[in-house]
């Protein structure tokens, strides 16, 4: 699988399928492996790219360069390496620090943006309170995400193997300093959205007590034109917990906003 160098990091990514580019960016507990329930589905008609953010799994990086301020530029570097001018992005939690910031900085590179389980770097006091609370749950090492926090308790009771698999995937990552998510350098202020036109959906799970079951509504209100979607049976990680529902919602969004090859315009 390909790797490229960018700003002191070796960036690892995978390419599956052919078609319009669709880039999946994982959250703080994941890496490129976390999308195993999405890649086979979407690679039938898209060029699916999954990435390891810098400092995660195979994207090796010195600790001082493992910072969200580099994420958007890392996405540009991967797109340039693959000869991709524009792509749709699917971002889970921390992944929005890559996708949303890229959509704000370089809107011509992002055809559509689907975000799940993330307050995003869109700044408001309420959003920053959500991030601060989540950092308190993480306790610096994500330990409580290995319990039931953030999950639909029914899912954990009926399918404990999902939680075990999640923890095994996460164990492949080096520690991440979540406090960097609130650095001044990565905040997206209301003025930054003045000319924002990227089709965007902010989704969240009705059982997400890691963030808040309704925090995605406030996040969407900060992004011009953004719509919302709620996964009624999922917690923080709908893509992992309820993949059929997640894939269906993403299918509908892409059908609306990502033209097929050969479409006029």
Backbone as numpy.savetxt, mean C-alpha at the origin, in Angstrom:
# Nx Ny Nz CAx CAy CAz Cx Cy Cz
14.74 -12.72 -10.30 13.90 -11.53 -10.30 14.79 -10.28 -10.30
14.31 -9.19 -10.91 15.18 -8.03 -11.07 15.44 -7.26 -9.78
16.61 -6.64 -9.73 16.93 -5.67 -8.70 17.57 -4.47 -9.38
17.38 -3.30 -8.78 18.03 -2.08 -9.26 18.58 -1.33 -8.06
19.48 -0.42 -8.33 20.07 0.41 -7.29 19.44 1.79 -7.32
19.09 2.31 -6.14 18.57 3.67 -6.07 18.80 4.22 -4.67
19.50 5.34 -4.58 19.69 6.06 -3.31 20.09 5.12 -2.18
21.21 4.42 -2.36 21.83 3.56 -1.36 21.06 2.26 -1.10
20.02 1.99 -1.87 19.22 0.78 -1.66 19.30 -0.12 -2.88
19.24 -1.42 -2.63 19.02 -2.41 -3.68 17.53 -2.74 -3.67
16.83 -2.38 -4.71 15.38 -2.55 -4.76 15.03 -3.83 -5.52
14.27 -4.68 -4.86 13.83 -5.94 -5.43 12.38 -5.83 -5.86
12.07 -6.37 -7.02 10.68 -6.41 -7.46 10.47 -7.62 -8.36
9.22 -7.97 -8.56 8.86 -9.10 -9.41 7.85 -8.64 -10.46
7.90 -9.27 -11.63 6.99 -8.95 -12.73 6.26 -10.23 -13.12
4.94 -10.13 -13.19 4.10 -11.28 -13.55 3.04 -10.84 -14.54
2.87 -11.56 -15.62 1.81 -11.28 -16.57 2.15 -10.18 -17.56
1.16 -9.89 -18.41 1.31 -8.87 -19.44 0.05 -8.01 -19.49
0.23 -6.79 -19.96 -0.90 -5.88 -20.07 -0.55 -4.53 -19.49
-1.56 -3.77 -19.12 -1.33 -2.48 -18.50 -0.65 -2.68 -17.14
0.31 -1.82 -16.79 1.05 -2.03 -15.54 0.20 -1.77 -14.30
0.34 -2.66 -13.32 -0.37 -2.59 -12.06 0.64 -2.90 -10.96
0.94 -1.92 -10.13 2.00 -2.05 -9.13 1.40 -2.17 -7.74
1.78 -3.24 -7.03 1.31 -3.50 -5.67 2.41 -3.13 -4.68
2.05 -2.31 -3.70 3.02 -1.86 -2.69 2.50 -2.25 -1.31
3.27 -3.05 -0.62 2.85 -3.67 0.64 2.86 -2.71 1.82
2.32 -3.19 2.94 2.32 -2.44 4.19 3.50 -2.77 5.08
3.47 -2.22 6.29 4.60 -2.38 7.21 4.82 -3.79 7.70
3.80 -4.64 7.62 3.95 -6.03 8.03 4.13 -6.97 6.87
4.26 -6.46 5.66 4.31 -7.31 4.49 5.57 -7.13 3.68
5.55 -7.68 2.51 6.56 -7.52 1.48 5.94 -8.06 0.19
6.72 -8.28 -0.84 6.14 -8.70 -2.12 5.39 -10.02 -2.02
5.73 -10.87 -1.05 5.05 -12.15 -0.91 3.61 -12.01 -0.43
3.29 -10.91 0.23 1.98 -10.74 0.85 0.84 -10.73 -0.17
1.15 -10.46 -1.44 0.13 -10.34 -2.47 -0.14 -11.65 -3.19
0.16 -12.78 -2.56 0.02 -14.07 -3.24 -1.41 -14.38 -3.65
-2.39 -13.74 -3.03 -3.79 -13.97 -3.39 -4.29 -13.00 -4.46
-3.45 -12.02 -4.81 -3.79 -11.06 -5.86 -3.03 -11.33 -7.16
-1.77 -11.71 -7.08 -0.95 -11.83 -8.29 -1.55 -12.79 -9.31
-1.92 -14.03 -8.97 -2.47 -14.92 -9.99 -3.76 -14.39 -10.63
-4.56 -13.70 -9.84 -5.83 -13.17 -10.34 -5.60 -12.05 -11.34
-4.77 -11.07 -10.99 -4.61 -9.89 -11.82 -3.57 -10.07 -12.94
-2.65 -11.02 -12.79 -1.64 -11.23 -13.83 -2.23 -11.84 -15.09
-3.48 -12.25 -15.04 -4.13 -12.78 -16.25 -4.38 -11.68 -17.28
-4.42 -10.41 -16.81 -4.71 -9.34 -17.77 -3.93 -8.06 -17.52
-3.07 -8.05 -16.50 -2.21 -6.90 -16.23 -0.75 -7.33 -16.15
0.13 -6.38 -16.37 1.54 -6.58 -16.03 1.67 -6.23 -14.55
1.65 -7.24 -13.71 1.65 -7.05 -12.27 3.08 -6.95 -11.75
3.34 -5.90 -11.01 4.66 -5.70 -10.39 4.46 -5.63 -8.88
5.14 -6.50 -8.17 5.15 -6.43 -6.70 6.54 -6.02 -6.27
6.62 -5.17 -5.28 7.91 -4.62 -4.85 8.16 -4.94 -3.38
9.42 -4.98 -3.02 9.83 -4.92 -1.62 10.29 -3.49 -1.37
9.58 -2.77 -0.52 10.05 -1.44 -0.14 11.45 -1.52 0.44
12.20 -0.46 0.33 13.57 -0.45 0.84 13.59 -0.84 2.32
14.48 -1.77 2.65 14.59 -2.26 4.02 13.71 -3.46 4.31
12.89 -3.88 3.34 11.99 -5.01 3.53 12.45 -6.19 2.68
12.48 -7.37 3.26 12.86 -8.62 2.63 14.11 -8.47 1.77
13.97 -8.52 0.43 15.14 -8.54 -0.45 15.64 -7.15 -0.86
14.96 -6.08 -0.46 15.41 -4.72 -0.81 16.32 -4.20 0.29
17.59 -4.54 0.17 18.55 -4.26 1.22 18.95 -2.78 1.20
19.09 -2.25 2.41 19.32 -0.81 2.54 19.91 -0.52 3.91
20.93 0.36 4.01 21.41 0.77 5.34 20.27 1.38 6.15
20.26 1.17 7.46 19.15 1.68 8.29 18.90 3.17 8.12
19.96 3.95 7.94 19.77 5.40 7.84 19.08 5.80 6.54
19.00 4.90 5.56 18.30 5.19 4.31 16.96 4.45 4.20
16.58 3.75 5.26 15.28 3.08 5.27 14.25 4.07 5.78
13.76 4.87 4.88 12.91 6.01 5.25 11.87 6.23 4.16
10.61 6.52 4.54 9.56 6.73 3.54 9.81 7.89 2.58
10.71 8.80 2.91 10.96 9.92 2.01 11.51 9.44 0.66
12.06 8.22 0.61 12.61 7.68 -0.62 11.62 6.84 -1.41
10.49 6.51 -0.82 9.60 5.52 -1.44 9.09 5.93 -2.82
8.64 7.16 -2.95 8.08 7.61 -4.23 9.14 7.57 -5.32
10.33 8.02 -5.00 11.40 8.00 -6.00 11.79 6.56 -6.35
11.70 5.66 -5.37 11.97 4.25 -5.65 10.97 3.71 -6.67
9.70 4.11 -6.56 8.70 3.66 -7.52 9.02 4.20 -8.92
9.43 5.47 -8.99 9.83 6.03 -10.28 10.99 5.25 -10.88
11.97 4.89 -10.03 13.15 4.16 -10.51 12.76 2.79 -11.06
11.85 2.11 -10.39 11.41 0.79 -10.86 10.64 0.94 -12.17
9.76 1.94 -12.25 9.02 2.16 -13.49 9.96 2.49 -14.64
10.95 3.32 -14.38 11.92 3.67 -15.43 12.69 2.44 -15.88
13.07 1.57 -14.93 13.81 0.36 -15.28 12.99 -0.56 -16.16
11.67 -0.54 -15.98 10.78 -1.39 -16.77 10.22 -0.67 -17.99
10.63 0.57 -18.22 10.13 1.32 -19.37 8.66 1.66 -19.27
8.18 1.90 -18.05 6.77 2.19 -17.80 6.58 3.69 -17.59
5.75 4.29 -18.41 5.47 5.71 -18.24 4.42 5.97 -17.18
3.40 5.13 -17.14 2.28 5.32 -16.21 1.78 3.96 -15.74
1.37 3.88 -14.48 0.87 2.64 -13.92 -0.23 2.93 -12.91
-1.08 1.95 -12.69 -2.03 2.00 -11.58 -1.33 1.43 -10.36
-1.65 1.96 -9.19 -1.02 1.54 -7.94 -2.06 1.01 -6.96
-1.68 -0.07 -6.28 -2.46 -0.64 -5.19 -1.57 -0.62 -3.96
-1.98 0.11 -2.94 -1.11 0.35 -1.79 -1.81 -0.05 -0.50
-1.13 -0.85 0.29 -1.62 -1.24 1.60 -0.88 -0.47 2.68
-1.61 0.19 3.56 -1.07 0.82 4.76 0.17 1.67 4.45
1.35 1.25 4.91 2.59 1.99 4.66 2.84 2.24 3.19
2.34 1.35 2.32 2.55 1.52 0.89 2.03 2.82 0.34
1.06 3.44 1.02 0.54 4.73 0.56 1.58 5.83 0.65
2.60 5.65 1.47 3.69 6.63 1.53 4.50 6.60 0.24
4.36 5.54 -0.53 4.94 5.48 -1.87 3.94 5.97 -2.90
2.75 5.34 -2.93 1.80 5.61 -4.00 1.17 6.98 -3.99
0.71 7.44 -2.83 0.07 8.75 -2.79 1.08 9.86 -3.03
2.25 9.75 -2.44 3.24 10.81 -2.65 3.69 10.85 -4.12
3.78 9.69 -4.77 4.10 9.68 -6.20 2.98 10.33 -7.00
1.72 10.03 -6.65 0.59 10.61 -7.37 0.54 12.12 -7.22
0.97 12.64 -6.07 0.99 14.09 -5.85 2.18 14.72 -6.57
3.35 14.08 -6.47 4.56 14.65 -7.05 4.59 14.51 -8.57
4.15 13.35 -9.07 4.24 13.04 -10.50 2.93 12.42 -10.97
1.86 13.20 -11.03 0.55 12.62 -11.36 0.51 11.96 -12.73
1.39 12.37 -13.62 1.41 11.75 -14.95 1.90 10.30 -14.91
2.50 9.89 -13.79 2.99 8.52 -13.67 1.96 7.57 -13.07
0.85 8.10 -12.53 -0.13 7.28 -11.82 -1.49 7.40 -12.49
-1.96 6.30 -13.10 -3.26 6.34 -13.78 -4.41 6.23 -12.80
-4.21 5.51 -11.69 -5.25 5.33 -10.68 -4.58 4.83 -9.41
-5.21 5.11 -8.27 -4.62 4.77 -6.98 -5.66 4.14 -6.07
-5.42 2.89 -5.66 -6.29 2.16 -4.76 -5.52 1.95 -3.46
-6.01 2.54 -2.37 -5.34 2.49 -1.08 -6.24 1.76 -0.09
-5.65 0.85 0.67 -6.43 0.16 1.70 -5.71 0.23 3.05
-6.50 0.39 4.11 -5.97 0.30 5.47 -4.85 1.29 5.75
-5.04 2.53 5.36 -3.96 3.50 5.52 -4.48 4.90 5.80
-3.94 5.57 6.81 -4.24 6.99 6.98 -3.53 7.84 5.93
-2.56 7.25 5.25 -1.76 7.91 4.21 -0.95 9.07 4.80
-0.02 9.64 4.03 0.71 10.81 4.51 -0.04 12.12 4.31
-1.32 12.06 3.94 -2.13 13.29 3.85 -2.29 13.87 5.26
-1.83 15.07 5.45 -1.74 15.60 6.82 -3.05 16.24 7.29
-3.45 15.83 8.48 -4.42 16.55 9.31 -4.13 16.10 10.74
-4.55 16.87 11.70 -4.32 16.47 13.09 -4.99 15.13 13.38
-6.19 14.94 12.85 -6.90 13.68 13.09 -6.14 12.50 12.48
-5.64 12.68 11.26 -4.88 11.60 10.63 -3.62 11.28 11.42
-2.94 12.31 11.88 -1.70 12.09 12.62 -1.98 11.42 13.97
-3.12 11.70 14.57 -3.51 11.00 15.80 -3.71 9.51 15.54
-4.29 9.18 14.38 -4.48 7.76 14.02 -3.13 7.06 13.89
-2.17 7.73 13.22 -0.84 7.13 13.05 -0.14 6.97 14.39
-0.24 7.97 15.25 0.39 7.90 16.57 -0.18 6.75 17.38
-1.50 6.57 17.32 -2.12 5.46 18.04 -1.62 4.12 17.50
-1.51 4.00 16.18 -1.04 2.76 15.58 0.40 2.46 15.99
1.22 3.50 16.07 2.59 3.30 16.52 2.63 2.77 17.95
1.71 3.25 18.79 1.63 2.75 20.15 1.28 1.28 20.20
0.42 0.83 19.27 0.07 -0.58 19.20 1.26 -1.41 18.73
2.00 -0.86 17.78 3.16 -1.59 17.26 4.23 -1.82 18.32
4.33 -0.91 19.29 5.36 -1.00 20.34 6.77 -1.11 19.77
6.95 -0.53 18.57 8.28 -0.49 17.99 8.69 -1.73 17.25
8.01 -2.87 17.46 8.44 -4.09 16.78 7.28 -4.88 16.18
6.15 -4.24 16.01 4.98 -4.86 15.39 4.44 -6.04 16.18
4.79 -6.18 17.47 4.47 -7.40 18.20 2.98 -7.67 18.27
2.17 -6.63 18.47 0.74 -6.87 18.64 0.03 -7.23 17.34
0.66 -6.97 16.20 0.05 -7.39 14.95 0.19 -8.90 14.77
0.93 -9.57 15.66 0.99 -11.02 15.65 -0.10 -11.62 16.53
-0.91 -10.77 17.16 -2.07 -11.23 17.93 -3.31 -10.89 17.13
-4.40 -10.60 17.80 -5.65 -10.35 17.08 -5.87 -8.88 16.74
-4.99 -7.98 17.18 -5.18 -6.56 16.91 -5.18 -6.31 15.40
-6.21 -5.60 14.94 -6.30 -5.25 13.53 -7.01 -6.28 12.68
-7.36 -7.43 13.25 -7.99 -8.50 12.49 -9.45 -8.65 12.90
-10.26 -9.18 12.00 -11.60 -9.62 12.35 -11.44 -10.84 13.28
-11.94 -10.74 14.50 -11.72 -11.81 15.48 -12.31 -13.13 15.01
-13.42 -13.07 14.25 -14.02 -14.29 13.73 -13.08 -14.99 12.75
-12.42 -14.21 11.91 -11.47 -14.78 10.96 -10.34 -15.49 11.68
-9.80 -14.85 12.72 -8.70 -15.45 13.47 -9.15 -16.73 14.17
-10.37 -16.73 14.69 -10.87 -17.93 15.37 -11.06 -19.09 14.41
-11.53 -18.77 13.20 -11.83 -19.82 12.23 -10.66 -20.19 11.35
-9.72 -19.25 11.16 -8.60 -19.51 10.26 -7.29 -19.02 10.89
-6.84 -19.64 11.97 -5.60 -19.21 12.63 -4.38 -19.33 11.74
-4.46 -20.17 10.70 -3.33 -20.32 9.80 -3.02 -19.03 9.05
-4.05 -18.17 8.84 -3.81 -16.90 8.17 -2.90 -16.00 9.00
-3.18 -15.93 10.30 -2.35 -15.11 11.18 -0.92 -15.65 11.23
-0.80 -16.98 11.26 0.54 -17.59 11.28 1.29 -17.26 9.99
0.63 -17.39 8.84 1.27 -17.07 7.57 1.68 -15.61 7.52
0.79 -14.73 7.99 1.12 -13.30 8.01 2.39 -13.06 8.82
2.48 -13.68 9.99 3.65 -13.47 10.85 4.92 -14.04 10.21
4.79 -15.13 9.46 5.96 -15.72 8.79 6.46 -14.82 7.67
5.54 -14.26 6.91 5.93 -13.32 5.85 6.61 -12.10 6.45
6.03 -11.58 7.52 6.58 -10.38 8.16 7.98 -10.63 8.73
8.23 -11.84 9.18 9.51 -12.16 9.81 10.68 -12.07 8.84
10.42 -11.99 7.55 11.48 -11.88 6.55 12.01 -10.45 6.44
11.35 -9.49 7.09 11.74 -8.09 7.02 12.67 -7.71 8.15
13.52 -6.72 7.88 14.30 -6.14 8.97 13.41 -5.15 9.71
13.75 -4.78 10.95 12.91 -3.84 11.71 12.75 -2.51 10.97
11.56 -1.93 11.10 11.26 -0.65 10.47 10.87 0.35 11.55
11.46 1.53 11.50 11.14 2.60 12.44 9.89 3.34 11.98
8.75 2.98 12.53 7.48 3.56 12.06 7.37 5.05 12.36
8.19 5.58 13.26 8.12 7.00 13.57 8.51 7.87 12.38
9.26 7.29 11.42 9.64 8.05 10.23 8.42 8.39 9.36
7.30 7.69 9.58 6.09 7.94 8.80 5.50 9.32 9.09
5.94 9.95 10.17 5.39 11.26 10.53 6.41 12.39 10.38
7.53 12.11 9.74 8.53 13.16 9.53 7.95 14.29 8.69
8.42 15.48 8.93 7.97 16.64 8.17 8.20 16.44 6.67
9.27 15.71 6.32 9.64 15.55 4.91 8.62 14.78 4.10
7.72 14.04 4.75 6.81 13.19 3.98 5.36 13.66 4.08
5.07 14.70 4.81 3.70 15.17 4.94 3.17 15.71 3.60
1.94 15.37 3.29 1.26 15.93 2.13 0.17 16.86 2.65
0.36 18.15 2.45 -0.54 19.16 3.00 -1.69 19.45 2.03
-2.77 20.06 2.53 -3.89 20.38 1.65 -3.47 21.16 0.41
-2.54 22.08 0.52 -2.11 22.86 -0.63 -1.46 21.99 -1.70
-0.87 20.87 -1.29 -0.21 19.97 -2.25 -1.22 19.28 -3.15
-2.48 19.26 -2.73 -3.53 18.60 -3.50 -4.29 19.57 -4.41
-3.79 20.77 -4.56 -4.54 21.80 -5.28 -4.95 21.35 -6.68
-4.05 20.67 -7.39 -4.35 20.26 -8.77 -4.45 18.73 -8.88
-4.77 18.08 -7.80 -4.82 16.62 -7.79 -6.01 16.11 -8.58
-5.75 15.21 -9.54 -6.82 14.68 -10.38 -6.74 13.16 -10.54
-5.87 12.49 -9.84 -5.69 11.04 -9.99 -6.90 10.32 -9.39
-7.58 9.46 -10.16 -8.69 8.69 -9.58 -8.20 7.88 -8.38
-8.84 8.08 -7.24 -8.34 7.50 -5.98 -9.49 6.93 -5.17
-9.27 5.77 -4.61 -10.21 5.20 -3.66 -9.46 4.87 -2.38
-10.06 5.21 -1.25 -9.50 4.90 0.06 -10.41 3.88 0.72
-9.90 2.69 0.92 -10.71 1.60 1.47 -10.25 1.26 2.89
-11.14 0.60 3.61 -10.81 0.19 4.97 -11.73 -0.93 5.42
-11.30 -1.64 6.45 -12.08 -2.75 6.97 -12.93 -2.35 8.15
-14.13 -2.89 8.24 -15.05 -2.57 9.32 -14.57 -3.10 10.68
-13.54 -3.95 10.68 -13.02 -4.51 11.92 -11.59 -4.03 12.21
-11.19 -2.94 11.59 -9.80 -2.47 11.73 -9.64 -1.67 13.02
-9.33 -2.36 14.12 -9.06 -1.65 15.36 -7.58 -1.37 15.54
-6.79 -1.69 14.53 -5.39 -1.24 14.53 -5.35 0.25 14.22
-6.08 0.67 13.19 -6.27 2.10 12.93 -7.58 2.51 13.59
-8.65 2.48 12.80 -10.01 2.75 13.29 -10.94 2.32 12.17
-12.04 1.66 12.48 -12.92 1.15 11.42 -13.46 2.20 10.46
-13.43 3.46 10.86 -13.96 4.50 9.99 -12.93 5.55 9.59
-11.67 5.30 9.87 -10.65 6.31 9.57 -10.50 6.56 8.08
-10.86 5.58 7.24 -10.69 5.78 5.80 -11.64 6.86 5.26
-12.74 7.10 5.95 -13.64 8.17 5.51 -12.98 9.54 5.68
-12.31 9.74 6.81 -11.63 11.02 7.01 -10.47 11.17 6.04
-9.70 10.10 5.86 -8.58 10.17 4.93 -9.05 10.56 3.53
-10.13 9.95 3.08 -10.65 10.27 1.74 -11.08 11.73 1.64
-11.55 12.30 2.74 -12.00 13.69 2.71 -10.84 14.66 2.50
-9.62 14.21 2.71 -8.45 15.06 2.54 -7.92 15.05 1.11
-8.42 14.12 0.28 -7.87 13.92 -1.06 -8.96 14.27 -2.08
-8.76 15.30 -2.88 -9.80 15.74 -3.82 -10.28 14.61 -4.73
-11.59 14.42 -4.77 -12.18 13.44 -5.66 -12.14 12.01 -5.17
-11.50 11.75 -4.05 -11.37 10.38 -3.57 -12.71 9.82 -3.13
-12.92 8.56 -3.44 -14.10 7.85 -2.97 -13.67 6.82 -1.92
-14.66 6.15 -1.31 -14.35 5.20 -0.25 -14.97 3.84 -0.54
-14.41 2.84 0.11 -15.00 1.50 0.07 -14.73 0.85 1.42
-15.74 0.18 1.97 -15.60 -0.52 3.25 -15.74 -2.02 3.04
-14.78 -2.77 3.56 -14.84 -4.23 3.53 -15.49 -4.69 4.83
-16.73 -5.18 4.78 -17.49 -5.43 6.00 -16.96 -6.56 6.87
-16.23 -7.50 6.28 -15.77 -8.67 7.03 -14.27 -8.66 7.32
-13.59 -7.57 6.99 -12.14 -7.52 7.12 -11.71 -6.53 8.20
-10.49 -6.72 8.66 -9.85 -5.77 9.54 -8.91 -4.88 8.74
-7.68 -4.78 9.19 -6.71 -3.87 8.58 -6.26 -4.33 7.20
-6.21 -5.63 6.97 -5.57 -6.18 5.76 -6.57 -6.95 4.93
-7.50 -6.27 4.30 -8.55 -6.93 3.53 -7.98 -7.78 2.41
-6.89 -7.34 1.80 -6.28 -8.11 0.71 -5.86 -9.50 1.18
-5.53 -9.62 2.48 -5.05 -10.86 3.07 -6.18 -11.66 3.70
-7.09 -10.95 4.36 -8.16 -11.59 5.13 -9.35 -12.00 4.27
-9.77 -11.11 3.38 -10.93 -11.38 2.51 -10.54 -11.11 1.06
-9.67 -11.95 0.50 -9.11 -11.66 -0.83 -10.14 -11.64 -1.95
-11.16 -12.47 -1.87 -12.16 -12.47 -2.94 -12.85 -11.11 -3.01
-13.27 -10.59 -1.86 -13.94 -9.30 -1.83 -12.98 -8.18 -2.24
-11.73 -8.28 -1.78 -10.75 -7.27 -2.14 -10.52 -7.26 -3.66
-10.32 -8.43 -4.24 -10.06 -8.51 -5.67 -11.25 -8.02 -6.49
-12.46 -8.31 -6.03 -13.65 -7.83 -6.74 -13.74 -6.31 -6.70
-13.48 -5.72 -5.55 -13.53 -4.26 -5.44 -12.45 -3.62 -6.31
-11.27 -4.20 -6.31 -10.19 -3.66 -7.13 -10.50 -3.85 -8.61
-11.08 -4.98 -8.98 -11.49 -5.20 -10.37 -12.43 -4.10 -10.84
-13.42 -3.77 -10.04 -14.39 -2.74 -10.43 -13.71 -1.39 -10.60
-12.80 -1.07 -9.68 -12.10 0.21 -9.75 -11.24 0.28 -11.01
-10.51 -0.78 -11.31 -9.64 -0.78 -12.48 -10.45 -0.76 -13.77
-11.57 -1.46 -13.77 -12.42 -1.48 -14.96 -12.87 -0.06 -15.31
-13.09 0.76 -14.32 -13.56 2.12 -14.52 -12.43 3.07 -14.92
-11.26 2.88 -14.33 -10.23 3.93 -14.43 -8.98 3.55 -15.21
-8.80 2.28 -15.55 -7.60 1.87 -16.30 -8.03 1.33 -17.65
-7.76 2.06 -18.74 -8.19 1.59 -20.06 -7.44 0.34 -20.49
-8.14 -0.54 -21.17 -7.50 -1.73 -21.73 -6.68 -1.35 -22.95
-5.69 -2.15 -23.27 -4.91 -1.90 -24.46 -5.82 -1.90 -25.68
-5.63 -0.88 -26.53 -6.44 -0.79 -27.72 -7.65 0.11 -27.55
-7.98 0.49 -26.30 -9.10 1.41 -26.11 -8.75 2.78 -26.68
-9.70 3.46 -27.22 -9.46 4.81 -27.74 -9.13 5.74 -26.59
-8.18 6.62 -26.82 -7.79 7.60 -25.83 -6.83 7.05 -24.83
